[in-house]
Amino acid sequence: MQGWNTALLILNFGLVSAIMSLGVNLQWGFAGLFNIGVMGFVALGGLAAVLVGMPPTQAAVAAGGWRMLLALAVGAGVIAGGVLAWRRTRSGLLTAAILVAGFYLFRALFDPAVAAIEAVNPARTGYLGGLGWPVILAWPIGGLLAAAAAWLIGKTALGLRSDYLAIATLGIAEIVIAVLKNEDWLARGVKNVVGLPRPVPYEVQLQADAGFVERAAGLGLDPVTASTLWVKVLYAGLFAAVLAVLLILAQLALNSPWGRMVRAIRDNETAAEAMGKNVTRRHLQIFVLGSAILGVAGAMMTTLDGQLTPTAYQPLRFTFLVWVMVIVGGSGNNWGAVLGGFVIWILWVQVEPVALWAVSAMTENMDPGFLRDRLIESAAHMRLLTMGIVMLLVLRFAPKGLIPER
């Protein structure tokens, strides 16, 4: 009833959801790491799509780009100097002095650079732009960016107990989102970056291609419909290829000696440590790998959307849904994580229109009034109710998921 365009769009986002679910499954299903900062790593992948794919804003780069690079280098140097001073001297006073002095130096360089960059045509740009490379390169780079952030987080947070690790990752994810929303020089903040380049042709280009129009007519399709369908099919092919590669690599890792060791650590850390295994190091590895996959998925999703919208990175959409996907599909089973990604995403986007159709059909003969209006309005809330019911049913009748871990 909704057409092939809608079906293909749901399929594309389902493929991206399956990749996100696979990343969380690596962390939770393999190693038992409770990461609820999913949206932070997804947002970093989205940022990579802007930093890689968008053309540079030459005027902004000339106005403050080099000063911004210098300020960031000074900030990194100050942090490194503070860490080195603490390790060498164990002097809190010296470390604090370096950090405080470095902070003021950093702000002296950073603030004028920000003001200069954001003053350049703020209605349309007001940010540095990107590198102008093919946007498909942003997918692996988004994974690298998320992996680098995960390494920094893991070095400080992976020593925490699981509940404290969850709080720490959630807090850090909120910091990432806050930076994206407020630092206009980086990616326009809440003004959003629109018009991201595509890895596939634009519809208007296909409609101007005589050969494509002829092939579409042979299938009984008008050029507009055929072009929109073909673009979505191309996206689906690219996303399916990425999912297939990641799934194969995850399966190889799961069945390797490394994968068996990681699951042994998950099941009994004390016994693994007694056997000489470096538990913290393995946790860091799996945390970085899972976050990298989330970064790849974030870059893919932003590319599909065609814009970066920091306000869209809500915990309900990314963290809660992805965790439901993993639990319903089967924690510890890569195939289950992929299945859960598709099942939960399809339910999430289809429950509301189906509920609206059902309620409208049931109230068709009712007199207009408060009760009928309230019933129709309640259809929008069926998403949350459905997710809760699905979770209860799975935990009751299939507690290990649709495809349990072997």
CORGI-V322985 format. One line per field, one symbol per residue. ss: DSSP state (H for helix, E for strand, C for the rest). phi: phi as a letter, one per 20 degrees, with the letter a starting at -180 (. if undefined). A space follows every 10 residues. Layout:
ss: ???
phi: ???
This chain:
ss: CCHHHHHHHH HHHHHHHHHH HHHHHHHHHH HCCCCCCHHH HHHHHHHHHH HHHCCECHHH HHHHHHHHHH HHHHHHHHHH HHHHHHHHHC CHHHHHHHHH HHHHHHHHHH HHHHHHHHCC CCCCCCCCEC CCCCCCHHHH HHHHHHHHHH HHHHHHHCCC CHHHHHHHHH HHHHHHHHHH HHCHHHHCHH HCEECCCCCC CCHHHHHCCH HHHHHHHHCC CCHHHHHHHH HHHHHHHHHH HHHHHHHHHH HHHHCCHHHH HHHHHHHCHH HHHHCCCCHH HHHHHHHHHH HHHHHHHHHH HHHHHCEECH HHCCHHHHHH HHHHHHHHHC CCCHHHHHHH HHHHHHHHHH HHHHHHHHHH HHCCCCCCCH HHHHHHHHHH HHHHHHHHHH HHHHHHHCCC CCCCCC
phi: .enfgfffff ffffffffff fffffgfefe dmeedddgff ffffffffff feefffegff fffbffffff ffffffffff fffffffedl efffffffff ffffffffef ffffffffee lffdcmbfnc emegffffff ffffffffff fffffddfee fgffffffff fffffgffff fdeffebmlf fmddmffdec fegffffeef ffffffffem dfgfffffff ffffgfffff ffffffffff ffffeegfff fffffffbff ffffeneeff ffffgfffff ffffffffff fffffnbdcg feedgffdff ffffgffffp fncfffffff gfffffffed ffffffffff ffdgeefgrf ffffffffff efgfffffff fffffedbfe nfcffe
